Amino acid sequence: MFRLNKLTDYAVVLMTYIASTPEPSLHTARELAGGTQLAMATVGKVLRGLLDHQLVTSHRGMRGGYALSRPAREISVAEIIGAFEGPIGFTECNTTPGCCDLEPSCTVRYNSGVIGKALQHALEGIRLSDLTKPMHESGRRNGGTVSITFGSGANNEHDQHHHSRPHQPRI
């Protein structure tokens, strides 16, 4: 099962909270903790990771706080995950060659790599701005393609950026 650790999950929550404000603005750690119901210590730890990976910026002073380093439509979910998890892959051997003794004879290694690339591509196609709006899943369940549609057309910031076509990464 593909799972994210809690800090990665919290990073997505914090980034989405920041991206949800109508105008770019500064958010204090205390405001972020209150708005997301996360502990202050956790918010501080996640913000340090986001700062280290240049996903947020920090402004000091009385009116200081944290802001996205660039517009939400330019930040992919893959970037946020990669900041806390490292390279995205379906199995460890596809992101860290030589980590498994069975690697030379593994019969699923190639297919695991294909799945990992599909997962990476899908997560790169989902933008932080997409997380601030409802998503809709469609597709076939029995071995078919699953599509995720963001928003409702012309009102969606991501759609406007991509010529008003619904964005549908395929998984």
C-alpha atoms as an extended CHARMM CRD file, in Angstrom:
* protein
*
       171  EXT
         1         1  MET       CA              0.0000000000        0.0000000000        0.0000000000  PROA      1               0.0000000000
         2         2  PHE       CA              1.2760000000        3.4440000000       -0.9070000000  PROA      2               0.0000000000
         3         3  ARG       CA              1.2410000000        5.5310000000        2.2670000000  PROA      3               0.0000000000
         4         4  LEU       CA              2.5960000000        8.8870000000        3.2960000000  PROA      4               0.0000000000
         5         5  ASN       CA              4.1320000000        9.4770000000        6.6820000000  PROA      5               0.0000000000
         6         6  LYS       CA              2.2890000000       11.8320000000        9.0220000000  PROA      6               0.0000000000
         7         7  LEU       CA              4.6370000000       14.7830000000        8.4620000000  PROA      7               0.0000000000
         8         8  THR       CA              4.0430000000       14.5490000000        4.7120000000  PROA      8               0.0000000000
         9         9  ASP       CA              0.3040000000       14.4350000000        5.2850000000  PROA      9               0.0000000000
        10        10  TYR       CA              0.5570000000       17.4570000000        7.5860000000  PROA      10              0.0000000000
        11        11  ALA       CA              2.6830000000       19.3030000000        5.0000000000  PROA      11              0.0000000000
        12        12  VAL       CA             -0.0890000000       18.8380000000        2.4180000000  PROA      12              0.0000000000
        13        13  VAL       CA             -2.6580000000       20.0510000000        4.9720000000  PROA      13              0.0000000000
        14        14  LEU       CA             -0.6120000000       23.1740000000        5.8510000000  PROA      14              0.0000000000
        15        15  MET       CA              0.1620000000       24.0000000000        2.2310000000  PROA      15              0.0000000000
        16        16  THR       CA             -3.5090000000       23.6170000000        1.2920000000  PROA      16              0.0000000000
        17        17  TYR       CA             -4.5350000000       25.8530000000        4.1930000000  PROA      17              0.0000000000
        18        18  ILE       CA             -2.1050000000       28.5540000000        3.0470000000  PROA      18              0.0000000000
        19        19  ALA       CA             -3.2210000000       28.1620000000       -0.5810000000  PROA      19              0.0000000000
        20        20  SER       CA             -6.8880000000       28.5060000000        0.4250000000  PROA      20              0.0000000000
        21        21  THR       CA             -6.5820000000       32.1850000000        1.2740000000  PROA      21              0.0000000000
        22        22  PRO       CA             -7.9890000000       34.3840000000       -1.5040000000  PROA      22              0.0000000000
        23        23  GLU       CA             -4.9270000000       36.6250000000       -1.7430000000  PROA      23              0.0000000000
        24        24  PRO       CA             -1.3000000000       35.8220000000       -1.0490000000  PROA      24              0.0000000000
        25        25  SER       CA             -0.8670000000       36.6420000000        2.6210000000  PROA      25              0.0000000000
        26        26  LEU       CA              1.3480000000       35.8400000000        5.5630000000  PROA      26              0.0000000000
        27        27  HSD       CA              0.2990000000       33.2430000000        8.1280000000  PROA      27              0.0000000000
        28        28  THR       CA              1.8330000000       32.8870000000       11.5740000000  PROA      28              0.0000000000
        29        29  ALA       CA              2.6890000000       29.4430000000       12.9050000000  PROA      29              0.0000000000
        30        30  ARG       CA              0.0640000000       29.9880000000       15.6180000000  PROA      30              0.0000000000
        31        31  GLU       CA             -2.6090000000       30.7810000000       12.9990000000  PROA      31              0.0000000000
        32        32  LEU       CA             -1.6250000000       27.7130000000       10.9660000000  PROA      32              0.0000000000
        33        33  ALA       CA             -1.8040000000       25.5030000000       14.0560000000  PROA      33              0.0000000000
        34        34  GLY       CA             -5.2280000000       26.8660000000       14.9800000000  PROA      34              0.0000000000
        35        35  GLY       CA             -6.6020000000       26.7180000000       11.4530000000  PROA      35              0.0000000000
        36        36  THR       CA             -5.4660000000       23.1460000000       10.8480000000  PROA      36              0.0000000000
        37        37  GLN       CA             -5.8600000000       21.8070000000       14.4090000000  PROA      37              0.0000000000
        38        38  LEU       CA             -2.2210000000       20.6390000000       14.3980000000  PROA      38              0.0000000000
        39        39  ALA       CA              0.0600000000       20.9680000000       17.4130000000  PROA      39              0.0000000000
        40        40  MET       CA              2.4160000000       23.9790000000       17.3810000000  PROA      40              0.0000000000
        41        41  ALA       CA              5.4680000000       21.7010000000       17.6060000000  PROA      41              0.0000000000
        42        42  THR       CA              4.2780000000       19.7500000000       14.5740000000  PROA      42              0.0000000000
        43        43  VAL       CA              3.5590000000       22.9250000000       12.6040000000  PROA      43              0.0000000000
        44        44  GLY       CA              7.0630000000       24.1930000000       13.4100000000  PROA      44              0.0000000000
        45        45  LYS       CA              8.6790000000       20.9540000000       12.2610000000  PROA      45              0.0000000000
        46        46  VAL       CA              6.6780000000       20.8510000000        9.0310000000  PROA      46              0.0000000000
        47        47  LEU       CA              7.3530000000       24.5340000000        8.2840000000  PROA      47              0.0000000000
        48        48  ARG       CA             11.1120000000       23.9230000000        8.6860000000  PROA      48              0.0000000000
        49        49  GLY       CA             10.8950000000       21.1340000000        6.1070000000  PROA      49              0.0000000000
        50        50  LEU       CA              8.8580000000       23.2840000000        3.7340000000  PROA      50              0.0000000000
        51        51  LEU       CA             11.3600000000       26.1410000000        4.1500000000  PROA      51              0.0000000000
        52        52  ASP       CA             14.3110000000       23.7930000000        3.5270000000  PROA      52              0.0000000000
        53        53  HSD       CA             12.7120000000       22.6950000000        0.2530000000  PROA      53              0.0000000000
        54        54  GLN       CA             11.7620000000       26.2620000000       -0.7170000000  PROA      54              0.0000000000
        55        55  LEU       CA              8.0350000000       25.5320000000       -0.8240000000  PROA      55              0.0000000000
        56        56  VAL       CA              7.2670000000       28.3690000000        1.6050000000  PROA      56              0.0000000000
        57        57  THR       CA              9.0330000000       31.5880000000        2.5080000000  PROA      57              0.0000000000
        58        58  SER       CA              9.4190000000       33.1140000000        5.9330000000  PROA      58              0.0000000000
        59        59  HSD       CA              9.1170000000       36.8070000000        6.7500000000  PROA      59              0.0000000000
        60        60  ARG       CA             10.3850000000       38.0320000000       10.1190000000  PROA      60              0.0000000000
        61        61  GLY       CA              9.0750000000       40.8360000000       12.2620000000  PROA      61              0.0000000000
        62        62  MET       CA              5.8540000000       41.9340000000       13.9350000000  PROA      62              0.0000000000
        63        63  ARG       CA              3.8230000000       41.3880000000       10.7840000000  PROA      63              0.0000000000
        64        64  GLY       CA              5.8210000000       38.3940000000        9.6450000000  PROA      64              0.0000000000
        65        65  GLY       CA              4.7520000000       34.8820000000        8.8480000000  PROA      65              0.0000000000
        66        66  TYR       CA              4.8300000000       32.2190000000        6.1790000000  PROA      66              0.0000000000
        67        67  ALA       CA              3.6630000000       32.3110000000        2.5790000000  PROA      67              0.0000000000
        68        68  LEU       CA              3.8570000000       30.0340000000       -0.4520000000  PROA      68              0.0000000000
        69        69  SER       CA              7.1170000000       30.4880000000       -2.3320000000  PROA      69              0.0000000000
        70        70  ARG       CA              5.2210000000       30.6690000000       -5.6230000000  PROA      70              0.0000000000
        71        71  PRO       CA              1.5890000000       30.4970000000       -6.7850000000  PROA      71              0.0000000000
        72        72  ALA       CA             -0.3250000000       27.3580000000       -5.7420000000  PROA      72              0.0000000000
        73        73  ARG       CA             -0.9140000000       26.4150000000       -9.3950000000  PROA      73              0.0000000000
        74        74  GLU       CA              2.8700000000       26.0970000000       -9.8110000000  PROA      74              0.0000000000
        75        75  ILE       CA              3.4050000000       23.7030000000       -6.8800000000  PROA      75              0.0000000000
        76        76  SER       CA              2.7080000000       20.0220000000       -7.4980000000  PROA      76              0.0000000000
        77        77  VAL       CA              1.6450000000       17.5000000000       -4.8990000000  PROA      77              0.0000000000
        78        78  ALA       CA              4.6850000000       15.4800000000       -6.0370000000  PROA      78              0.0000000000
        79        79  GLU       CA              6.9700000000       18.3180000000       -4.8660000000  PROA      79              0.0000000000
        80        80  ILE       CA              5.4030000000       18.4010000000       -1.4270000000  PROA      80              0.0000000000
        81        81  ILE       CA              5.5960000000       14.6190000000       -1.0660000000  PROA      81              0.0000000000
        82        82  GLY       CA              9.1570000000       14.5430000000       -2.3950000000  PROA      82              0.0000000000
        83        83  ALA       CA             10.2480000000       17.1260000000        0.1830000000  PROA      83              0.0000000000
        84        84  PHE       CA              9.3320000000       14.7970000000        3.0460000000  PROA      84              0.0000000000
        85        85  GLU       CA              9.4830000000       11.3080000000        1.5130000000  PROA      85              0.0000000000
        86        86  GLY       CA             12.2860000000       11.5940000000       -1.0140000000  PROA      86              0.0000000000
        87        87  PRO       CA             11.8800000000       10.2150000000       -4.5340000000  PROA      87              0.0000000000
        88        88  ILE       CA              8.4230000000        8.8310000000       -5.2980000000  PROA      88              0.0000000000
        89        89  GLY       CA              8.3680000000        5.1830000000       -6.2750000000  PROA      89              0.0000000000
        90        90  PHE       CA              6.2000000000        2.1340000000       -5.9900000000  PROA      90              0.0000000000
        91        91  THR       CA              8.9870000000        0.0570000000       -4.4340000000  PROA      91              0.0000000000
        92        92  GLU       CA             12.2110000000        1.0250000000       -2.7220000000  PROA      92              0.0000000000
        93        93  CYS       CA             14.4050000000       -0.6790000000       -5.3180000000  PROA      93              0.0000000000
        94        94  ASN       CA             13.1230000000        1.7140000000       -7.9850000000  PROA      94              0.0000000000
        95        95  THR       CA             14.2020000000        4.7720000000       -6.0130000000  PROA      95              0.0000000000
        96        96  THR       CA             17.2770000000        3.3140000000       -4.2820000000  PROA      96              0.0000000000
        97        97  PRO       CA             19.0700000000        0.8520000000       -6.5840000000  PROA      97              0.0000000000
        98        98  GLY       CA             21.1080000000       -1.8060000000       -4.7870000000  PROA      98              0.0000000000
        99        99  CYS       CA             19.0240000000       -1.8280000000       -1.6210000000  PROA      99              0.0000000000
       100       100  CYS       CA             17.6680000000       -5.3420000000       -2.1200000000  PROA      100             0.0000000000
       101       101  ASP       CA             19.5240000000       -8.6360000000       -2.5110000000  PROA      101             0.0000000000
       102       102  LEU       CA             16.7820000000       -9.9430000000       -4.8100000000  PROA      102             0.0000000000
       103       103  GLU       CA             17.0890000000       -7.0380000000       -7.2320000000  PROA      103             0.0000000000
       104       104  PRO       CA             19.0900000000       -8.8880000000       -9.9480000000  PROA      104             0.0000000000
       105       105  SER       CA             16.5560000000      -11.7320000000      -10.1410000000  PROA      105             0.0000000000
       106       106  CYS       CA             13.3390000000       -9.8870000000       -9.2950000000  PROA      106             0.0000000000
       107       107  THR       CA             10.5550000000      -10.6920000000      -11.7270000000  PROA      107             0.0000000000
       108       108  VAL       CA              8.4270000000       -7.6160000000      -10.9300000000  PROA      108             0.0000000000
       109       109  ARG       CA             11.1180000000       -4.9450000000      -10.7160000000  PROA      109             0.0000000000
       110       110  TYR       CA             10.4830000000       -3.5640000000      -14.1960000000  PROA      110             0.0000000000
       111       111  ASN       CA              6.7150000000       -3.4570000000      -13.7010000000  PROA      111             0.0000000000
       112       112  SER       CA              7.1860000000       -1.8050000000      -10.3180000000  PROA      112             0.0000000000
       113       113  GLY       CA              9.1970000000        0.8700000000      -12.0860000000  PROA      113             0.0000000000
       114       114  VAL       CA              6.3950000000        1.4390000000      -14.5840000000  PROA      114             0.0000000000
       115       115  ILE       CA              3.8780000000        1.7920000000      -11.7380000000  PROA      115             0.0000000000
       116       116  GLY       CA              6.2100000000        4.1810000000       -9.8950000000  PROA      116             0.0000000000
       117       117  LYS       CA              6.5730000000        6.3890000000      -12.9740000000  PROA      117             0.0000000000
       118       118  ALA       CA              2.7870000000        6.4600000000      -13.4430000000  PROA      118             0.0000000000
       119       119  LEU       CA              2.3580000000        7.4170000000       -9.7950000000  PROA      119             0.0000000000
       120       120  GLN       CA              5.0040000000       10.1560000000      -10.0970000000  PROA      120             0.0000000000
       121       121  HSD       CA              3.3930000000       11.5030000000      -13.2640000000  PROA      121             0.0000000000
       122       122  ALA       CA             -0.0880000000       11.5360000000      -11.7110000000  PROA      122             0.0000000000
       123       123  LEU       CA              1.1300000000       13.3710000000       -8.5890000000  PROA      123             0.0000000000
       124       124  GLU       CA              3.0300000000       15.8900000000      -10.7150000000  PROA      124             0.0000000000
       125       125  GLY       CA             -0.2370000000       16.6340000000      -12.5170000000  PROA      125             0.0000000000
       126       126  ILE       CA             -2.0720000000       17.5000000000       -9.3160000000  PROA      126             0.0000000000
       127       127  ARG       CA             -1.4290000000       21.0660000000       -8.2300000000  PROA      127             0.0000000000
       128       128  LEU       CA             -1.7420000000       22.5880000000       -4.7890000000  PROA      128             0.0000000000
       129       129  SER       CA             -4.4450000000       24.8590000000       -6.2110000000  PROA      129             0.0000000000
       130       130  ASP       CA             -6.4090000000       21.7090000000       -7.1450000000  PROA      130             0.0000000000
       131       131  LEU       CA             -6.5120000000       20.6360000000       -3.4950000000  PROA      131             0.0000000000
       132       132  THR       CA             -8.4460000000       23.7480000000       -2.5400000000  PROA      132             0.0000000000
       133       133  LYS       CA            -11.4410000000       22.6370000000       -4.6390000000  PROA      133             0.0000000000
       134       134  PRO       CA            -13.5450000000       19.4630000000       -4.7880000000  PROA      134             0.0000000000
       135       135  MET       CA            -12.1550000000       16.5960000000       -6.8880000000  PROA      135             0.0000000000
       136       136  HSD       CA            -14.2150000000       13.9890000000       -8.6910000000  PROA      136             0.0000000000
       137       137  GLU       CA            -13.1580000000       10.4260000000       -9.4450000000  PROA      137             0.0000000000
       138       138  SER       CA            -14.3460000000        8.5760000000      -12.5130000000  PROA      138             0.0000000000
       139       139  GLY       CA            -13.1890000000        5.5010000000      -14.3610000000  PROA      139             0.0000000000
       140       140  ARG       CA            -13.4790000000        1.7570000000      -14.5240000000  PROA      140             0.0000000000
       141       141  ARG       CA            -12.8250000000       -0.2840000000      -11.4100000000  PROA      141             0.0000000000
       142       142  ASN       CA            -11.7920000000       -3.6290000000      -12.9360000000  PROA      142             0.0000000000
       143       143  GLY       CA             -8.3150000000       -2.9130000000      -14.2270000000  PROA      143             0.0000000000
       144       144  GLY       CA             -9.2380000000        0.2610000000      -16.0810000000  PROA      144             0.0000000000
       145       145  THR       CA             -7.9520000000        3.7890000000      -15.9580000000  PROA      145             0.0000000000
       146       146  VAL       CA             -9.0280000000        6.0880000000      -13.1540000000  PROA      146             0.0000000000
       147       147  SER       CA             -9.3720000000        9.8060000000      -13.8530000000  PROA      147             0.0000000000
       148       148  ILE       CA             -9.5170000000       12.6680000000      -11.4120000000  PROA      148             0.0000000000
       149       149  THR       CA            -11.3270000000       15.7910000000      -12.5690000000  PROA      149             0.0000000000
       150       150  PHE       CA            -10.6680000000       19.0360000000      -10.7470000000  PROA      150             0.0000000000
       151       151  GLY       CA            -13.2980000000       21.6770000000      -10.1860000000  PROA      151             0.0000000000
       152       152  SER       CA            -16.1770000000       22.4300000000      -12.4660000000  PROA      152             0.0000000000
       153       153  GLY       CA            -14.7290000000       23.9370000000      -15.6170000000  PROA      153             0.0000000000
       154       154  ALA       CA            -14.2070000000       27.6470000000      -16.2450000000  PROA      154             0.0000000000
       155       155  ASN       CA            -14.2330000000       28.6060000000      -12.5570000000  PROA      155             0.0000000000
       156       156  ASN       CA            -11.2620000000       26.4020000000      -11.7590000000  PROA      156             0.0000000000
       157       157  GLU       CA             -7.9250000000       28.2500000000      -11.6200000000  PROA      157             0.0000000000
       158       158  HSD       CA             -6.1020000000       25.1730000000      -12.9560000000  PROA      158             0.0000000000
       159       159  ASP       CA             -8.5740000000       24.8260000000      -15.8570000000  PROA      159             0.0000000000
       160       160  GLN       CA             -8.1670000000       28.4910000000      -16.8260000000  PROA      160             0.0000000000
       161       161  HSD       CA             -4.4200000000       28.0440000000      -16.8070000000  PROA      161             0.0000000000
       162       162  HSD       CA             -4.7850000000       25.0780000000      -19.1830000000  PROA      162             0.0000000000
       163       163  HSD       CA             -7.2330000000       26.4960000000      -21.7410000000  PROA      163             0.0000000000
       164       164  SER       CA            -10.4410000000       25.6340000000      -19.8260000000  PROA      164             0.0000000000
       165       165  ARG       CA            -10.0970000000       21.8690000000      -20.2800000000  PROA      165             0.0000000000
       166       166  PRO       CA            -10.6740000000       19.7070000000      -17.2120000000  PROA      166             0.0000000000
       167       167  HSD       CA             -7.3790000000       18.3120000000      -15.9690000000  PROA      167             0.0000000000
       168       168  GLN       CA             -7.4220000000       14.5270000000      -15.6980000000  PROA      168             0.0000000000
       169       169  PRO       CA             -4.2330000000       12.7940000000      -14.6130000000  PROA      169             0.0000000000
       170       170  ARG       CA             -4.5990000000        9.0970000000      -15.2920000000  PROA      170             0.0000000000
       171       171  ILE       CA             -3.6070000000        6.5550000000      -12.6680000000  PROA      171             0.0000000000
